Structure formats: structure tokens, C-alpha cells
Amino acid sequence: MKQAIAYYRVSTARQGRSCLGLEAQQNAVERYCKHNDYVVLNQVIEVMSTRRYRAGLFDALSLCRENNATLIVDRIDRLGRDVEQIAGIVKSKVEIIVADNPHANRFTIHILAAVAEENRQKISDTTKAALGAAKRRGVELGKNGKVLSIANRKAAEDFAFKLSPVIMRLRSRGIRTVRAVSRELNKKGVPTFREGAKWHPSTVYTLMNRLK
């Protein structure tokens, strides 16, 4: 059997203690290993890491090099939050497998990370612009949640517009139902509007309504 090191990351100490979010990651990695003849030699769990330095991830990469093993994570965003960070990991010469997108190679992982980072930046820019405009109009930002709602809606509409060519290509191939589209988007590893989430028929339905 092939050897693997599993890397899991949770965002808060509370998640680490309660296993909130951790169990789902473990299930995804274990399921992948079971069906692809991998044995997990060790697992590294990182809690409350910073964006720039994560000792646990570097430990996991070192274990992979020492044991000639593959690094397995459940999703791409476990590797990092920006392209620069993930590029460094991809260049580490350690084989990497993403359980929810196992066909992704080094190039694909880099591209998906770039798309996810661009989406985050656009949402941030749109929100800041909406808040700035509201402030100039004299809106008390701390007391008016409507401003954030408008900003989020605008960001979601921009995201839908960006994905419209992908949806059109799927339709041209006869993939039209929300269930079939969600399955295909997950298969291709296309990021959702909400970071780290998967596509579901309901989110595809919302996306298509925005495109109308």
C-alpha cells in the first residue's frame, strides 16, 4: 500500500477541543485512502495557525519527505489562503492529493487557489466600497446591517456573472438540471461563493436565478 501523511487544520482552539470541523476532514481523507490503497502513517492537526507561518504544515511536509509519503488534505483551502502560500507548498516536491478533487495536479491546485483568492478579494473590495459609499451618505454603519447585505448581494451577483460562461458550457453539453450542474462543478473543483463550501442543487438554483 502507498503511504500518506494526513494534514488537518481547524481555525480555533474551540474547534480543536470539540473536533468541530475536524471529523469531517478526517472522514474525507480516510474515505479517499480506503478506496485508493493508501495507509495513513501519521496525522498532523493544526489549531489556530497564522496565515504566514504554520508549524504543523511544515511538520507534515517533513514527515512526507522522511517517509517518501504523500500529503493528503480534504480541501485545497487547508493548504493555505493565498496563491503565494500554496505555490510554495506545491514547489516543495512532496506529492499532494486533495481528497475532494483527487484529479487535481500541481498546476490545477495553483489555478484553483488563484480563483479562490480573487473571489475573496472581490468580495472584500465590494464590501469596502459599499461601506465607504454608505458612510459618505451619513449612514451609521454600526447600526445598519442593510449596508453589508447590499454589499454581499452585489458581490454574489458579480460572482454569478463570472461563472456564467461555465454554466453555458455545461448547458451546451446537455448538463442542465441543478443537481447535474452541482455535481459537475464539484467534480471540476470550481470554488463556490462561500469559501470552503461545496455546490448543492440549492446553491446552483440561486446562482441561475441571479444570472436571469
C-alpha positions as CSV (number, residue, x, y, z in Angstrom):
1,M,0.0,0.0,0.0
2,K,1.0,3.6,-0.6
3,Q,2.0,5.7,2.4
4,A,0.4,9.0,3.3
5,I,0.5,11.8,5.9
6,A,-2.8,13.4,6.7
7,Y,-2.9,17.1,7.4
8,Y,-5.9,18.7,9.1
9,R,-6.5,22.3,10.0
10,V,-9.1,23.9,12.3
11,S,-9.4,27.6,12.9
12,T,-10.0,27.9,16.6
13,A,-9.0,26.3,19.9
14,R,-12.7,25.5,20.5
15,Q,-12.8,23.6,17.2
16,G,-9.7,21.7,18.1
17,R,-11.1,20.6,21.5
18,S,-14.6,19.8,20.3
19,C,-13.4,18.2,16.9
20,L,-15.8,20.6,15.3
21,G,-14.9,20.5,11.6
22,L,-12.1,18.1,12.2
23,E,-14.2,14.9,12.0
24,A,-15.5,15.8,8.5
25,Q,-11.9,16.3,7.3
26,Q,-10.8,13.0,8.8
27,N,-13.8,11.2,7.2
28,A,-13.0,12.6,3.8
29,V,-9.3,11.7,3.9
30,E,-9.9,8.2,5.4
31,R,-12.6,7.5,2.7
32,Y,-10.1,8.5,0.0
33,C,-7.3,6.4,1.4
34,K,-9.6,3.4,1.8
35,H,-10.6,3.5,-1.8
36,N,-7.2,4.2,-3.2
37,D,-4.9,1.9,-1.3
38,Y,-3.2,4.4,1.0
39,V,-2.2,3.8,4.6
40,V,-2.0,6.9,6.8
41,L,1.3,6.7,8.7
42,N,0.6,9.8,10.8
43,Q,-1.8,12.7,11.0
44,V,-1.0,16.3,11.8
45,I,-3.7,18.6,13.3
46,E,-3.0,22.3,13.2
47,V,-5.1,24.6,15.5
48,M,-5.2,28.4,15.4
49,S,-2.4,28.8,12.9
50,T,-1.4,32.2,11.4
51,R,-1.7,32.9,7.7
52,R,2.0,33.1,7.1
53,Y,3.5,30.5,9.4
54,R,2.1,27.1,10.2
55,A,4.4,24.8,12.0
56,G,2.1,21.9,11.7
57,L,2.0,22.0,7.9
58,F,5.8,22.2,7.7
59,D,6.0,19.2,10.1
60,A,3.6,17.3,7.8
61,L,5.7,18.1,4.7
62,S,8.9,17.0,6.6
63,L,7.2,13.7,7.5
64,C,6.3,13.2,3.9
65,R,9.9,13.7,2.8
66,E,11.3,11.4,5.5
67,N,8.9,8.6,4.7
68,N,8.5,9.1,0.9
69,A,4.8,9.6,1.6
70,T,2.0,11.7,0.0
71,L,0.4,14.6,1.8
72,I,-3.4,14.3,1.8
73,V,-5.8,17.1,2.8
74,D,-9.6,17.1,2.4
75,R,-9.8,20.5,0.5
76,I,-7.4,22.9,-1.2
77,D,-8.1,25.7,1.3
78,R,-6.5,23.6,4.1
79,L,-3.1,24.1,2.4
80,G,-3.3,27.9,2.5
81,R,-5.4,31.1,2.0
82,D,-3.4,32.7,-0.8
83,V,-1.7,31.8,-4.1
84,E,1.8,32.7,-2.8
85,Q,1.4,30.4,0.1
86,I,0.1,27.5,-1.9
87,A,2.7,28.0,-4.6
88,G,5.4,27.4,-2.1
89,I,3.8,24.2,-0.9
90,V,3.3,22.9,-4.5
91,K,7.0,23.5,-5.2
92,S,8.1,21.5,-2.2
93,K,8.4,18.3,-4.3
94,V,6.0,16.5,-2.0
95,E,3.2,14.8,-3.8
96,I,-0.1,16.3,-2.7
97,I,-3.6,14.9,-3.0
98,V,-6.8,16.8,-2.3
99,A,-9.5,14.3,-1.3
100,D,-12.4,16.3,-2.7
101,N,-10.6,16.9,-6.0
102,P,-8.3,13.9,-6.4
103,H,-7.6,14.6,-10.1
104,A,-6.1,18.0,-9.4
105,N,-2.4,18.2,-10.3
106,R,0.1,20.8,-9.2
107,F,-0.9,23.2,-12.0
108,T,-4.7,22.7,-11.2
109,I,-4.2,23.3,-7.5
110,H,-2.4,26.5,-8.3
111,I,-5.1,27.7,-10.6
112,L,-8.0,26.9,-8.2
113,A,-6.1,28.7,-5.4
114,A,-5.8,31.8,-7.6
115,V,-9.6,31.7,-8.4
116,A,-10.5,31.4,-4.7
117,E,-8.1,34.3,-3.8
118,E,-9.6,36.5,-6.5
119,N,-13.1,35.8,-5.3
120,R,-12.2,36.7,-1.7
121,Q,-10.5,39.9,-2.8
122,K,-13.5,40.9,-4.9
123,I,-15.9,40.3,-2.1
124,S,-13.7,42.4,0.2
125,D,-13.4,45.2,-2.3
126,T,-17.1,45.3,-3.0
127,T,-17.9,45.4,0.7
128,K,-15.4,48.2,1.4
129,A,-16.8,50.2,-1.5
130,A,-20.4,49.8,-0.3
131,L,-19.4,50.7,3.3
132,G,-17.5,53.8,2.1
133,A,-20.4,55.0,0.0
134,A,-22.8,54.5,2.8
135,K,-20.5,56.4,5.2
136,R,-20.3,59.3,2.8
137,R,-24.2,59.4,2.8
138,G,-24.1,59.6,6.6
139,V,-25.3,56.1,7.3
140,E,-24.3,54.9,10.8
141,L,-22.5,51.7,9.8
142,G,-22.6,50.1,13.2
143,K,-26.4,50.3,13.4
144,N,-27.4,49.4,9.8
145,G,-26.9,45.8,8.7
146,K,-28.6,46.7,5.4
147,V,-25.3,48.1,4.0
148,L,-23.5,44.8,4.4
149,S,-26.4,43.0,2.9
150,I,-26.3,45.2,-0.2
151,A,-22.5,44.7,-0.5
152,N,-22.8,40.9,-0.2
153,R,-25.6,40.8,-2.8
154,K,-23.5,42.9,-5.2
155,A,-20.5,40.6,-4.7
156,A,-22.7,37.5,-5.2
157,E,-24.1,39.0,-8.5
158,D,-20.5,39.7,-9.7
159,F,-19.6,36.1,-8.8
160,A,-22.6,34.7,-10.7
161,F,-21.7,36.8,-13.8
162,K,-18.1,35.5,-13.7
163,L,-19.4,31.9,-13.7
164,S,-21.9,32.4,-16.5
165,P,-19.5,31.1,-19.2
166,V,-19.0,27.9,-17.2
167,I,-22.8,27.4,-16.8
168,M,-23.3,28.0,-20.6
169,R,-20.7,25.4,-21.5
170,L,-22.3,22.8,-19.2
171,R,-25.7,23.6,-20.8
172,S,-24.2,23.1,-24.3
173,R,-23.2,19.6,-23.2
174,G,-26.7,18.8,-22.0
175,I,-26.0,19.4,-18.3
176,R,-29.0,21.5,-17.3
177,T,-30.6,20.3,-14.1
178,V,-29.4,21.9,-10.8
179,R,-28.4,18.5,-9.5
180,A,-26.3,17.7,-12.6
181,V,-24.7,21.1,-12.6
182,S,-23.8,21.0,-8.9
183,R,-22.3,17.6,-9.4
184,E,-20.2,18.7,-12.3
185,L,-19.0,21.9,-10.6
186,N,-17.8,19.9,-7.6
187,K,-16.1,17.4,-9.9
188,K,-14.2,20.2,-11.6
189,G,-13.3,21.8,-8.2
190,V,-14.9,25.1,-9.1
191,P,-15.0,27.3,-6.0
192,T,-18.3,28.5,-4.5
193,F,-19.2,32.0,-3.4
194,R,-18.8,30.9,0.2
195,E,-15.2,29.8,0.7
196,G,-14.7,26.1,1.5
197,A,-18.3,25.1,0.7
198,K,-19.5,22.6,-1.8
199,W,-22.0,23.1,-4.6
200,H,-25.5,21.9,-3.9
201,P,-28.7,22.0,-6.1
202,S,-30.0,24.8,-3.9
203,T,-26.8,27.0,-4.4
204,V,-26.9,26.3,-8.2
205,Y,-30.6,27.3,-8.3
206,T,-29.7,30.6,-6.6
207,L,-26.8,31.1,-9.0
208,M,-29.0,30.5,-12.0
209,N,-31.6,32.9,-10.7
210,R,-29.0,35.6,-10.3
211,L,-27.9,35.0,-13.9
212,K,-31.5,35.6,-15.1
